[in-house]
Amino acid sequence: MSAAVDGNGIIDTAGEAVGVELPATAGAYKTQEARFALMLSPRSWIVQCNIDEETALVGRVNATFADRTINASRFSDYLCWFELCGPDGTLLLKEGGFLSLERDGFHVGHAKRTLIAKVTAVLIRPDDQAWLIGIERSRARYFAEWLISCACLDR
């Protein structure tokens, strides 16, 4: 979803339309039932849901905002999601890019767009030892091969 105007005044209504609270802070995400919403910028969000619900949610948002102050489009086929779990997940991510884990760095419960292994990624940190990584579908095979090659390195 993307907004043509500052999102702060309309995110509550948009969140009701998709059934999950939309975060108002950059890098934050919210979960509710089988959906999560991720803020990419003050005017854009990704809402992940069951693929069977996607068309209905897009229709609901676009009907709620018939003036197109917010526009939703299908996104299911755009990103492939990878999950890294365990203590070595963070080490793997550090192999491919800059990952700040300082006190004020990448907090649990936050997300960001970044480069990993020279590929644009959406990186989500649901807990201390788990990472969700959204990679463009056209680059997913390369990224999977990169993960495997890094996992095989002696540490």
C-alpha positions as CSV (number, residue, x, y, z in Angstrom):
1,M,0.0,0.0,0.0
2,S,1.2,3.5,-0.7
3,A,-0.3,6.8,0.3
4,A,-0.4,10.0,-1.8
5,V,-0.5,12.1,1.3
6,D,1.2,12.0,4.8
7,G,0.1,8.6,6.2
8,N,-0.3,9.7,9.8
9,G,-3.8,11.0,9.4
10,I,-5.2,8.0,7.6
11,I,-3.3,4.9,8.8
12,D,-6.0,4.0,11.4
13,T,-8.6,3.8,8.6
14,A,-6.3,1.9,6.3
15,G,-5.4,-0.5,9.1
16,E,-9.0,-1.3,9.8
17,A,-9.5,-2.0,6.0
18,V,-6.7,-4.6,6.1
19,G,-7.4,-6.0,9.6
20,V,-4.0,-5.2,11.1
21,E,-2.7,-2.0,12.8
22,L,-0.3,-0.2,10.5
23,P,2.9,0.9,12.2
24,A,3.5,4.7,12.3
25,T,7.3,4.3,13.0
26,A,9.9,3.6,10.3
27,G,11.3,0.1,10.7
28,A,8.4,-1.1,12.9
29,Y,6.0,-3.9,12.2
30,K,2.8,-5.1,13.8
31,T,1.2,-8.5,13.8
32,Q,-2.4,-9.5,14.2
33,E,-3.8,-13.0,13.7
34,A,-2.3,-14.3,10.4
35,R,-1.1,-10.9,9.1
36,F,1.7,-8.5,9.7
37,A,2.2,-5.0,8.5
38,L,5.6,-3.5,7.9
39,M,6.3,0.2,7.4
40,L,8.7,0.8,4.5
41,S,8.4,4.6,4.6
42,P,6.0,7.2,6.1
43,R,3.8,6.6,3.0
44,S,4.2,2.9,2.2
45,W,3.5,-0.4,3.9
46,I,3.7,-4.1,3.1
47,V,0.9,-6.2,4.6
48,Q,1.6,-9.9,4.5
49,C,-1.5,-12.1,4.6
50,N,-2.8,-15.4,3.4
51,I,-2.6,-15.4,-0.4
52,D,-6.4,-16.3,-0.5
53,E,-7.2,-13.0,1.3
54,E,-5.0,-10.7,-0.8
55,T,-7.5,-9.8,-3.5
56,A,-10.2,-9.0,-0.9
57,L,-7.9,-6.9,1.2
58,V,-6.7,-4.9,-1.9
59,G,-10.3,-4.4,-2.9
60,R,-11.3,-3.2,0.6
61,V,-8.5,-0.7,0.8
62,N,-9.2,0.7,-2.7
63,A,-12.9,0.9,-1.9
64,T,-12.2,2.7,1.4
65,F,-10.0,5.2,-0.4
66,A,-11.8,5.6,-3.7
67,D,-10.1,9.0,-4.0
68,R,-6.7,7.0,-4.1
69,T,-5.2,8.8,-1.1
70,I,-4.1,5.2,-0.4
71,N,-3.7,2.7,-3.1
72,A,-3.2,-1.0,-2.6
73,S,-1.9,-3.6,-5.0
74,R,-1.2,-7.3,-4.9
75,F,2.3,-8.1,-3.8
76,S,2.3,-11.9,-3.2
77,D,4.4,-12.9,-6.1
78,Y,7.0,-10.2,-5.6
79,L,8.9,-11.4,-2.6
80,C,10.2,-14.8,-1.6
81,W,10.6,-15.2,2.2
82,F,13.5,-16.9,3.8
83,E,13.8,-17.6,7.5
84,L,17.1,-17.9,9.4
85,C,17.0,-19.3,12.9
86,G,19.6,-19.9,15.5
87,P,22.8,-18.1,16.7
88,D,24.5,-18.4,13.3
89,G,21.7,-16.6,11.4
90,T,23.2,-13.2,12.5
91,L,26.7,-14.3,11.4
92,L,25.4,-15.3,8.0
93,L,23.7,-11.9,7.5
94,K,26.9,-10.1,8.6
95,E,28.7,-12.0,5.8
96,G,26.6,-10.3,3.2
97,G,26.2,-6.7,4.4
98,F,26.3,-4.2,7.2
99,L,24.1,-5.2,10.1
100,S,24.1,-3.0,13.2
101,L,23.5,-4.9,16.4
102,E,24.6,-2.0,18.7
103,R,22.4,-1.0,21.6
104,D,20.5,1.5,19.3
105,G,20.9,-0.8,16.3
106,F,18.5,-3.3,14.8
107,H,16.0,-4.1,17.6
108,V,13.8,-7.2,17.9
109,G,10.4,-6.3,16.5
110,H,11.8,-4.0,13.8
111,A,12.4,-4.3,10.1
112,K,14.2,-2.4,7.3
113,R,15.1,-2.5,3.6
114,T,18.8,-3.1,3.1
115,L,21.3,-4.8,0.9
116,I,22.4,-8.3,1.7
117,A,24.7,-10.1,-0.7
118,K,24.3,-7.2,-3.1
119,V,20.5,-7.9,-3.3
120,T,17.8,-5.6,-2.0
121,A,16.1,-7.2,0.9
122,V,13.4,-6.6,3.5
123,L,14.8,-7.8,6.8
124,I,12.6,-8.5,9.8
125,R,13.8,-9.4,13.2
126,P,11.0,-11.2,15.1
127,D,13.2,-12.3,18.0
128,D,16.8,-12.5,19.1
129,Q,17.7,-15.6,17.0
130,A,15.3,-15.4,14.1
131,W,15.3,-13.4,10.9
132,L,12.8,-13.2,8.1
133,I,14.2,-12.0,4.8
134,G,12.1,-11.0,1.8
135,I,14.0,-11.2,-1.5
136,E,12.7,-10.3,-5.0
137,R,11.5,-13.4,-6.7
138,S,13.9,-13.0,-9.6
139,R,16.9,-13.0,-7.2
140,A,15.7,-15.7,-4.8
141,R,17.7,-18.5,-6.3
142,Y,20.9,-16.4,-6.2
143,F,20.2,-15.5,-2.6
144,A,19.5,-19.2,-1.6
145,E,22.8,-20.2,-3.2
146,W,24.6,-17.4,-1.4
147,L,23.1,-18.6,1.9
148,I,24.3,-22.1,1.3
149,S,27.8,-21.0,0.3
150,C,28.1,-18.9,3.5
151,A,26.8,-21.6,5.7
152,C,29.5,-23.9,4.4
153,L,32.3,-21.5,5.3
154,D,34.5,-22.4,8.3
155,R,34.0,-20.0,11.1
